[in-house]
């Protein structure tokens, strides 16, 4: 199905500023060359420009890439700015990001790791 990003096993935020003029090939090359990751993996890669009101998402669907583009009419994304990092985020953190919230919610209840006992 076209653009079914629910099949993404992992979600990565490409921190810092991305040139939003880049196309599929440029973004895929950045994933491979800058971060040493496989753009053909079942992962969703998110990119944001300096203005933080536009977002691009790249996802390999098995037979081709899907490039999604979102432009906010009001407000901006709370984007992490460490310039040389691709950060793995959870689906909950993805929802927060899309809702205009920070990825790191200080009062959120975190998932416990197995073996953690009080």
N, CA, C and O atoms as a GROMACS GRO file, in nm:
protein
  472
    1UNK      N    1   0.085  -0.118   0.000
    1UNK     CA    2   0.000   0.000   0.000
    1UNK      C    3   0.089   0.124   0.000
    1UNK      O    4   0.191   0.128   0.069
    2UNK      N    5   0.052   0.221  -0.074
    2UNK     CA    6   0.132   0.342  -0.088
    2UNK      C    7   0.142   0.420   0.042
    2UNK      O    8   0.042   0.468   0.094
    3UNK      N    9   0.263   0.432   0.093
    3UNK     CA   10   0.287   0.514   0.210
    3UNK      C   11   0.241   0.456   0.342
    3UNK      O   12   0.215   0.532   0.435
    4UNK      N   13   0.231   0.325   0.353
    4UNK     CA   14   0.189   0.263   0.479
    4UNK      C   15   0.308   0.256   0.573
    4UNK      O   16   0.377   0.154   0.580
    5UNK      N   17   0.332   0.364   0.646
    5UNK     CA   18   0.449   0.370   0.733
    5UNK      C   19   0.431   0.290   0.861
    5UNK      O   20   0.524   0.279   0.941
    6UNK      N   21   0.312   0.232   0.882
    6UNK     CA   22   0.291   0.149   1.001
    6UNK      C   23   0.375   0.021   0.993
    6UNK      O   24   0.393  -0.046   1.094
    7UNK      N   25   0.424  -0.012   0.874
    7UNK     CA   26   0.507  -0.131   0.858
    7UNK      C   27   0.653  -0.105   0.896
    7UNK      O   28   0.735  -0.198   0.895
    8UNK      N   29   0.686   0.018   0.928
    8UNK     CA   30   0.824   0.051   0.967
    8UNK      C   31   0.854  -0.014   1.101
    8UNK      O   32   0.781   0.003   1.198
    9UNK      N   33   0.963  -0.090   1.105
    9UNK     CA   34   1.005  -0.155   1.229
    9UNK      C   35   1.078  -0.059   1.321
    9UNK      O   36   1.070  -0.071   1.443
   10UNK      N   37   1.149   0.037   1.263
   10UNK     CA   38   1.224   0.136   1.340
   10UNK      C   39   1.195   0.274   1.285
   10UNK      O   40   1.162   0.289   1.167
   11UNK      N   41   1.209   0.375   1.371
   11UNK     CA   42   1.193   0.514   1.330
   11UNK      C   43   1.318   0.589   1.373
   11UNK      O   44   1.360   0.580   1.488
   12UNK      N   45   1.377   0.663   1.280
   12UNK     CA   46   1.497   0.741   1.309
   12UNK      C   47   1.473   0.887   1.276
   12UNK      O   48   1.423   0.920   1.169
   13UNK      N   49   1.510   0.974   1.368
   13UNK     CA   50   1.510   1.117   1.346
   13UNK      C   51   1.652   1.155   1.308
   13UNK      O   52   1.746   1.130   1.384
   14UNK      N   53   1.669   1.216   1.191
   14UNK     CA   54   1.799   1.268   1.152
   14UNK      C   55   1.810   1.406   1.212
   14UNK      O   56   1.751   1.502   1.162
   15UNK      N   57   1.886   1.415   1.321
   15UNK     CA   58   1.896   1.539   1.398
   15UNK      C   59   1.971   1.646   1.320
   15UNK      O   60   2.040   1.616   1.222
   16UNK      N   61   1.958   1.768   1.363
   16UNK     CA   62   2.024   1.878   1.295
   16UNK      C   63   1.941   1.926   1.178
   16UNK      O   64   1.824   1.890   1.163
   17UNK      N   65   2.002   2.007   1.094
   17UNK     CA   66   1.933   2.066   0.980
   17UNK      C   67   1.958   1.983   0.854
   17UNK      O   68   2.070   1.940   0.828
   18UNK      N   69   1.853   1.962   0.777
   18UNK     CA   70   1.864   1.894   0.649
   18UNK      C   71   1.821   1.990   0.540
   18UNK      O   72   1.723   2.062   0.556
   19UNK      N   73   1.894   1.991   0.430
   19UNK     CA   74   1.856   2.070   0.314
   19UNK      C   75   1.728   2.009   0.255
   19UNK      O   76   1.732   1.899   0.200
   20UNK      N   77   1.619   2.080   0.267
   20UNK     CA   78   1.490   2.025   0.225
   20UNK      C   79   1.473   2.020   0.074
   20UNK      O   80   1.369   1.976   0.025
   21UNK      N   81   1.573   2.065   0.000
   21UNK     CA   82   1.569   2.051  -0.147
   21UNK      C   83   1.612   1.912  -0.190
   21UNK      O   84   1.595   1.876  -0.306
   22UNK      N   85   1.667   1.834  -0.097
   22UNK     CA   86   1.712   1.698  -0.132
   22UNK      C   87   1.594   1.610  -0.170
   22UNK      O   88   1.486   1.618  -0.112
   23UNK      N   89   1.618   1.527  -0.271
   23UNK     CA   90   1.515   1.434  -0.318
   23UNK      C   91   1.540   1.297  -0.253
   23UNK      O   92   1.620   1.284  -0.161
   24UNK      N   93   1.470   1.198  -0.302
   24UNK     CA   94   1.483   1.062  -0.250
   24UNK      C   95   1.629   1.016  -0.256
   24UNK      O   96   1.682   0.965  -0.157
   25UNK      N   97   1.692   1.034  -0.370
   25UNK     CA   98   1.831   0.987  -0.386
   25UNK      C   99   1.926   1.057  -0.290
   25UNK      O  100   2.013   0.993  -0.232
   26UNK      N  101   1.910   1.188  -0.273
   26UNK     CA  102   1.996   1.263  -0.182
   26UNK      C  103   1.977   1.222  -0.036
   26UNK      O  104   2.074   1.211   0.039
   27UNK      N  105   1.852   1.200   0.003
   27UNK     CA  106   1.825   1.158   0.140
   27UNK      C  107   1.875   1.017   0.166
   27UNK      O  108   1.932   0.989   0.271
   28UNK      N  109   1.854   0.926   0.068
   28UNK     CA  110   1.903   0.789   0.082
   28UNK      C  111   2.055   0.786   0.090
   28UNK      O  112   2.112   0.710   0.168
   29UNK      N  113   2.121   0.870   0.010
   29UNK     CA  114   2.268   0.878   0.014
   29UNK      C  115   2.315   0.930   0.149
   29UNK      O  116   2.416   0.882   0.202
   30UNK      N  117   2.244   1.026   0.206
   30UNK     CA  118   2.280   1.079   0.338
   30UNK      C  119   2.269   0.970   0.444
   30UNK      O  120   2.356   0.959   0.530
   31UNK      N  121   2.164   0.891   0.439
   31UNK     CA  122   2.144   0.783   0.535
   31UNK      C  123   2.262   0.685   0.529
   31UNK      O  124   2.314   0.643   0.632
   32UNK      N  125   2.301   0.650   0.407
   32UNK     CA  126   2.408   0.551   0.389
   32UNK      C  127   2.545   0.609   0.419
   32UNK      O  128   2.622   0.547   0.494
   33UNK      N  129   2.579   0.725   0.364
   33UNK     CA  130   2.714   0.780   0.374
   33UNK      C  131   2.740   0.848   0.508
   33UNK      O  132   2.846   0.827   0.568
   34UNK      N  133   2.648   0.927   0.556
   34UNK     CA  134   2.670   1.002   0.679
   34UNK      C  135   2.653   0.916   0.803
   34UNK      O  136   2.730   0.928   0.898
   35UNK      N  137   2.552   0.831   0.803
   35UNK     CA  138   2.519   0.756   0.923
   35UNK      C  139   2.552   0.607   0.913
   35UNK      O  140   2.540   0.535   1.012
   36UNK      N  141   2.594   0.560   0.796
   36UNK     CA  142   2.630   0.420   0.780
   36UNK      C  143   2.513   0.325   0.798
   36UNK      O  144   2.532   0.211   0.839
   37UNK      N  145   2.393   0.372   0.768
   37UNK     CA  146   2.273   0.291   0.784
   37UNK      C  147   2.221   0.248   0.647
   37UNK      O  148   2.259   0.306   0.545
   38UNK      N  149   2.135   0.148   0.646
   38UNK     CA  150   2.080   0.096   0.523
   38UNK      C  151   1.946   0.163   0.492
   38UNK      O  152   1.850   0.142   0.565
   39UNK      N  153   1.938   0.244   0.385
   39UNK     CA  154   1.811   0.309   0.353
   39UNK      C  155   1.704   0.211   0.306
   39UNK      O  156   1.586   0.246   0.300
   40UNK      N  157   1.745   0.087   0.273
   40UNK     CA  158   1.649  -0.015   0.228
   40UNK      C  159   1.595  -0.098   0.345
   40UNK      O  160   1.515  -0.189   0.324
   41UNK      N  161   1.637  -0.068   0.465
   41UNK     CA  162   1.586  -0.137   0.584
   41UNK      C  163   1.439  -0.096   0.605
   41UNK      O  164   1.398   0.010   0.558
   42UNK      N  165   1.362  -0.178   0.674
   42UNK     CA  166   1.222  -0.141   0.700
   42UNK      C  167   1.212  -0.035   0.810
   42UNK      O  168   1.153  -0.057   0.916
   43UNK      N  169   1.272   0.081   0.782
   43UNK     CA  170   1.278   0.189   0.880
   43UNK      C  171   1.226   0.317   0.818
   43UNK      O  172   1.236   0.339   0.697
   44UNK      N  173   1.170   0.401   0.902
   44UNK     CA  174   1.122   0.533   0.862
   44UNK      C  175   1.228   0.634   0.905
   44UNK      O  176   1.266   0.638   1.022
   45UNK      N  177   1.276   0.714   0.811
   45UNK     CA  178   1.377   0.815   0.839
   45UNK      C  179   1.313   0.953   0.826
   45UNK      O  180   1.253   0.985   0.723
   46UNK      N  181   1.327   1.035   0.930
   46UNK     CA  182   1.265   1.166   0.933
   46UNK      C  183   1.370   1.276   0.922
   46UNK      O  184   1.476   1.267   0.985
   47UNK      N  185   1.341   1.380   0.843
   47UNK     CA  186   1.432   1.491   0.820
   47UNK      C  187   1.357   1.622   0.839
   47UNK      O  188   1.237   1.631   0.811
   48UNK      N  189   1.428   1.726   0.887
   48UNK     CA  190   1.366   1.856   0.910
   48UNK      C  191   1.464   1.965   0.871
   48UNK      O  192   1.585   1.950   0.890
   49UNK      N  193   1.414   2.075   0.817
   49UNK     CA  194   1.498   2.187   0.776
   49UNK      C  195   1.517   2.288   0.888
   49UNK      O  196   1.472   2.268   1.001
   50UNK      N  197   1.585   2.399   0.856
   50UNK     CA  198   1.616   2.502   0.955
   50UNK      C  199   1.491   2.568   1.012
   50UNK      O  200   1.487   2.602   1.130
   51UNK      N  201   1.390   2.588   0.929
   51UNK     CA  202   1.270   2.658   0.976
   51UNK      C  203   1.184   2.571   1.068
   51UNK      O  204   1.099   2.624   1.139
   52UNK      N  205   1.205   2.442   1.067
   52UNK     CA  206   1.135   2.344   1.151
   52UNK      C  207   0.984   2.340   1.127
   52UNK      O  208   0.911   2.289   1.212
   53UNK      N  209   0.939   2.391   1.014
   53UNK     CA  210   0.796   2.382   0.983
   53UNK      C  211   0.769   2.284   0.870
   53UNK      O  212   0.654   2.265   0.828
   54UNK      N  213   0.876   2.221   0.820
   54UNK     CA  214   0.863   2.122   0.714
   54UNK      C  215   0.936   1.995   0.754
   54UNK      O  216   1.042   1.998   0.816
   55UNK      N  217   0.876   1.882   0.716
   55UNK     CA  218   0.933   1.753   0.751
   55UNK      C  219   0.926   1.663   0.629
   55UNK      O  220   0.827   1.664   0.556
   56UNK      N  221   1.032   1.585   0.605
   56UNK     CA  222   1.031   1.483   0.502
   56UNK      C  223   1.053   1.349   0.570
   56UNK      O  224   1.131   1.338   0.665
   57UNK      N  225   0.985   1.247   0.520
   57UNK     CA  226   1.000   1.112   0.571
   57UNK      C  227   1.030   1.020   0.453
   57UNK      O  228   0.964   1.027   0.350
   58UNK      N  229   1.129   0.934   0.471
   58UNK     CA  230   1.169   0.840   0.367
   58UNK      C  231   1.149   0.698   0.418
   58UNK      O  232   1.191   0.663   0.528
   59UNK      N  233   1.083   0.616   0.334
   59UNK     CA  234   1.053   0.478   0.373
   59UNK      C  235   1.062   0.388   0.251
   59UNK      O  236   1.004   0.418   0.146
   60UNK      N  237   1.136   0.277   0.264
   60UNK     CA  238   1.146   0.177   0.157
   60UNK      C  239   1.030   0.081   0.169
   60UNK      O  240   1.012   0.019   0.274
   61UNK      N  241   0.951   0.067   0.061
   61UNK     CA  242   0.832  -0.018   0.064
   61UNK      C  243   0.853  -0.156   0.003
   61UNK      O  244   0.758  -0.232  -0.010
   62UNK      N  245   0.974  -0.188  -0.035
   62UNK     CA  246   1.000  -0.318  -0.094
   62UNK      C  247   1.016  -0.311  -0.244
   62UNK      O  248   1.097  -0.384  -0.302
   63UNK      N  249   0.939  -0.224  -0.308
   63UNK     CA  250   0.951  -0.209  -0.454
   63UNK      C  251   0.988  -0.066  -0.493
   63UNK      O  252   1.002  -0.035  -0.611
   64UNK      N  253   1.005   0.019  -0.394
   64UNK     CA  254   1.043   0.158  -0.420
   64UNK      C  255   1.034   0.241  -0.294
   64UNK      O  256   0.980   0.197  -0.192
   65UNK      N  257   1.088   0.361  -0.301
   65UNK     CA  258   1.085   0.452  -0.187
   65UNK      C  259   0.956   0.533  -0.186
   65UNK      O  260   0.901   0.566  -0.292
   66UNK      N  261   0.910   0.564  -0.068
   66UNK     CA  262   0.800   0.657  -0.048
   66UNK      C  263   0.860   0.780   0.020
   66UNK      O  264   0.930   0.768   0.120
   67UNK      N  265   0.832   0.897  -0.034
   67UNK     CA  266   0.877   1.022   0.024
   67UNK      C  267   0.754   1.099   0.067
   67UNK      O  268   0.672   1.137  -0.016
   68UNK      N  269   0.742   1.122   0.196
   68UNK     CA  270   0.629   1.198   0.251
   68UNK      C  271   0.678   1.336   0.290
   68UNK      O  272   0.792   1.352   0.334
   69UNK      N  273   0.594   1.435   0.272
   69UNK     CA  274   0.631   1.574   0.300
   69UNK      C  275   0.517   1.637   0.380
   69UNK      O  276   0.401   1.627   0.342
   70UNK      N  277   0.551   1.702   0.488
   70UNK     CA  278   0.450   1.771   0.569
   70UNK      C  279   0.497   1.912   0.596
   70UNK      O  280   0.611   1.934   0.636
   71UNK      N  281   0.407   2.009   0.573
   71UNK     CA  282   0.436   2.149   0.603
   71UNK      C  283   0.332   2.198   0.703
   71UNK      O  284   0.212   2.188   0.678
   72UNK      N  285   0.379   2.250   0.815
   72UNK     CA  286   0.288   2.303   0.915
   72UNK      C  287   0.246   2.444   0.875
   72UNK      O  288   0.328   2.523   0.827
   73UNK      N  289   0.121   2.476   0.894
   73UNK     CA  290   0.072   2.610   0.864
   73UNK      C  291   0.090   2.703   0.983
   73UNK      O  292   0.093   2.825   0.967
   74UNK      N  293   0.101   2.647   1.102
   74UNK     CA  294   0.125   2.726   1.222
   74UNK      C  295   0.208   2.644   1.318
   74UNK      O  296   0.179   2.526   1.339
   75UNK      N  297   0.310   2.703   1.378
   75UNK     CA  298   0.393   2.630   1.472
   75UNK      C  299   0.514   2.567   1.406
   75UNK      O  300   0.540   2.588   1.287
   76UNK      N  301   0.586   2.490   1.485
   76UNK     CA  302   0.706   2.423   1.434
   76UNK      C  303   0.727   2.293   1.510
   76UNK      O  304   0.675   2.273   1.620
   77UNK      N  305   0.805   2.205   1.448
   77UNK     CA  306   0.839   2.079   1.511
   77UNK      C  307   0.946   2.103   1.617
   77UNK      O  308   1.032   2.189   1.599
   78UNK      N  309   0.941   2.030   1.726
   78UNK     CA  310   1.042   2.036   1.832
   78UNK      C  311   1.151   1.937   1.795
   78UNK      O  312   1.151   1.823   1.842
   79UNK      N  313   1.243   1.981   1.712
   79UNK     CA  314   1.340   1.892   1.649
   79UNK      C  315   1.472   1.890   1.723
   79UNK      O  316   1.526   1.997   1.752
   80UNK      N  317   1.528   1.771   1.754
   80UNK     CA  318   1.660   1.764   1.817
   80UNK      C  319   1.767   1.813   1.720
   80UNK      O  320   1.762   1.781   1.601
   81UNK      N  321   1.863   1.889   1.769
   81UNK     CA  322   1.958   1.956   1.681
   81UNK      C  323   2.101   1.907   1.689
   81UNK      O  324   2.190   1.975   1.637
   82UNK      N  325   2.129   1.792   1.751
   82UNK     CA  326   2.265   1.740   1.750
   82UNK      C  327   2.298   1.706   1.604
   82UNK      O  328   2.239   1.613   1.549
   83UNK      N  329   2.389   1.780   1.540
   83UNK     CA  330   2.400   1.776   1.395
   83UNK      C  331   2.448   1.647   1.330
   83UNK      O  332   2.424   1.628   1.211
   84UNK      N  333   2.513   1.560   1.400
   84UNK     CA  334   2.567   1.441   1.335
   84UNK      C  335   2.514   1.313   1.397
   84UNK      O  336   2.590   1.222   1.430
   85UNK      N  337   2.385   1.307   1.412
   85UNK     CA  338   2.326   1.194   1.480
   85UNK      C  339   2.195   1.155   1.412
   85UNK      O  340   2.117   1.240   1.372
   86UNK      N  341   2.173   1.025   1.400
   86UNK     CA  342   2.043   0.971   1.362
   86UNK      C  343   1.994   0.900   1.488
   86UNK      O  344   2.052   0.801   1.531
   87UNK      N  345   1.888   0.950   1.544
   87UNK     CA  346   1.841   0.901   1.674
   87UNK      C  347   1.721   0.808   1.656
   87UNK      O  348   1.624   0.842   1.587
   88UNK      N  349   1.729   0.692   1.718
   88UNK     CA  350   1.619   0.596   1.716
   88UNK      C  351   1.513   0.645   1.813
   88UNK      O  352   1.543   0.680   1.927
   89UNK      N  353   1.387   0.648   1.768
   89UNK     CA  354   1.278   0.689   1.858
   89UNK      C  355   1.169   0.583   1.854
   89UNK      O  356   1.157   0.505   1.760
   90UNK      N  357   1.088   0.584   1.960
   90UNK     CA  358   0.977   0.489   1.969
   90UNK      C  359   0.855   0.546   1.894
   90UNK      O  360   0.855   0.662   1.854
   91UNK      N  361   0.754   0.463   1.878
   91UNK     CA  362   0.632   0.508   1.812
   91UNK      C  363   0.562   0.615   1.896
   91UNK      O  364   0.500   0.706   1.841
   92UNK      N  365   0.572   0.605   2.028
   92UNK     CA  366   0.514   0.706   2.115
   92UNK      C  367   0.587   0.839   2.097
   92UNK      O  368   0.523   0.944   2.090
   93UNK      N  369   0.721   0.836   2.091
   93UNK     CA  370   0.798   0.959   2.069
   93UNK      C  371   0.767   1.018   1.932
   93UNK      O  372   0.764   1.140   1.917
   94UNK      N  373   0.743   0.934   1.832
   94UNK     CA  374   0.702   0.980   1.700
   94UNK      C  375   0.570   1.055   1.709
   94UNK      O  376   0.554   1.162   1.650
   95UNK      N  377   0.474   0.999   1.782
   95UNK     CA  378   0.344   1.065   1.799
   95UNK      C  379   0.363   1.200   1.868
   95UNK      O  380   0.302   1.299   1.827
   96UNK      N  381   0.446   1.205   1.973
   96UNK     CA  382   0.472   1.333   2.041
   96UNK      C  383   0.528   1.435   1.943
   96UNK      O  384   0.485   1.550   1.942
   97UNK      N  385   0.624   1.393   1.863
   97UNK     CA  386   0.688   1.483   1.767
   97UNK      C  387   0.585   1.537   1.669
   97UNK      O  388   0.584   1.657   1.639
   98UNK      N  389   0.497   1.450   1.617
   98UNK     CA  390   0.396   1.493   1.522
   98UNK      C  391   0.289   1.581   1.586
   98UNK      O  392   0.220   1.656   1.516
   99UNK      N  393   0.275   1.573   1.718
   99UNK     CA  394   0.179   1.656   1.789
   99UNK      C  395   0.240   1.788   1.837
   99UNK      O  396   0.173   1.866   1.905
  100UNK      N  397   0.367   1.812   1.802
  100UNK     CA  398   0.432   1.937   1.839
  100UNK      C  399   0.499   1.936   1.975
  100UNK      O  400   0.534   2.041   2.028
  101UNK      N  401   0.517   1.817   2.031
  101UNK     CA  402   0.579   1.805   2.163
  101UNK      C  403   0.725   1.765   2.150
  101UNK      O  404   0.769   1.719   2.044
  102UNK      N  405   0.800   1.782   2.258
  102UNK     CA  406   0.939   1.738   2.264
  102UNK      C  407   0.943   1.585   2.265
  102UNK      O  408   0.854   1.520   2.319
  103UNK      N  409   1.047   1.530   2.206
  103UNK     CA  410   1.064   1.384   2.209
  103UNK      C  411   1.091   1.338   2.352
  103UNK      O  412   1.040   1.234   2.394
  104UNK      N  413   1.170   1.413   2.425
  104UNK     CA  414   1.204   1.378   2.563
  104UNK      C  415   1.104   1.444   2.657
  104UNK      O  416   1.118   1.561   2.694
  105UNK      N  417   1.003   1.369   2.695
  105UNK     CA  418   0.903   1.417   2.790
  105UNK      C  419   0.950   1.384   2.931
  105UNK      O  420   0.954   1.266   2.968
  106UNK      N  421   0.985   1.484   3.012
  106UNK     CA  422   1.044   1.457   3.142
  106UNK      C  423   0.952   1.383   3.240
  106UNK      O  424   1.001   1.313   3.328
  107UNK      N  425   0.822   1.397   3.225
  107UNK     CA  426   0.731   1.334   3.321
  107UNK      C  427   0.663   1.210   3.265
  107UNK      O  428   0.574   1.154   3.330
  108UNK      N  429   0.703   1.166   3.147
  108UNK     CA  430   0.642   1.046   3.088
  108UNK      C  431   0.688   0.922   3.163
  108UNK      O  432   0.802   0.914   3.209
  109UNK      N  433   0.599   0.827   3.175
  109UNK     CA  434   0.634   0.700   3.237
  109UNK      C  435   0.707   0.617   3.133
  109UNK      O  436   0.654   0.590   3.025
  110UNK      N  437   0.828   0.578   3.165
  110UNK     CA  438   0.911   0.503   3.072
  110UNK      C  439   0.884   0.354   3.083
  110UNK      O  440   0.847   0.304   3.190
  111UNK      N  441   0.903   0.283   2.972
  111UNK     CA  442   0.886   0.138   2.971
  111UNK      C  443   0.999   0.074   3.053
  111UNK      O  444   1.116   0.109   3.036
  112UNK      N  445   0.963  -0.018   3.140
  112UNK     CA  446   1.061  -0.084   3.226
  112UNK      C  447   1.137  -0.190   3.146
  112UNK      O  448   1.081  -0.255   3.059
  113UNK      N  449   1.262  -0.205   3.177
  113UNK     CA  450   1.344  -0.308   3.114
  113UNK      C  451   1.323  -0.438   3.191
  113UNK      O  452   1.299  -0.438   3.312
  114UNK      N  453   1.332  -0.549   3.119
  114UNK     CA  454   1.316  -0.677   3.188
  114UNK      C  455   1.428  -0.694   3.291
  114UNK      O  456   1.543  -0.662   3.264
  115UNK      N  457   1.394  -0.744   3.406
  115UNK     CA  458   1.493  -0.763   3.512
  115UNK      C  459   1.494  -0.647   3.612
  115UNK      O  460   1.560  -0.657   3.716
  116UNK      N  461   1.423  -0.538   3.582
  116UNK     CA  462   1.417  -0.426   3.677
  116UNK      C  463   1.318  -0.461   3.788
  116UNK      O  464   1.199  -0.476   3.763
  117UNK      N  465   1.369  -0.474   3.907
  117UNK     CA  466   1.285  -0.506   4.022
  117UNK      C  467   1.308  -0.400   4.128
  117UNK      O  468   1.422  -0.357   4.150
  118UNK      N  469   1.203  -0.358   4.192
  118UNK     CA  470   1.213  -0.256   4.296
  118UNK      C  471   1.297  -0.302   4.413
  118UNK      O  472   1.315  -0.227   4.509
   0.00000   0.00000   0.00000
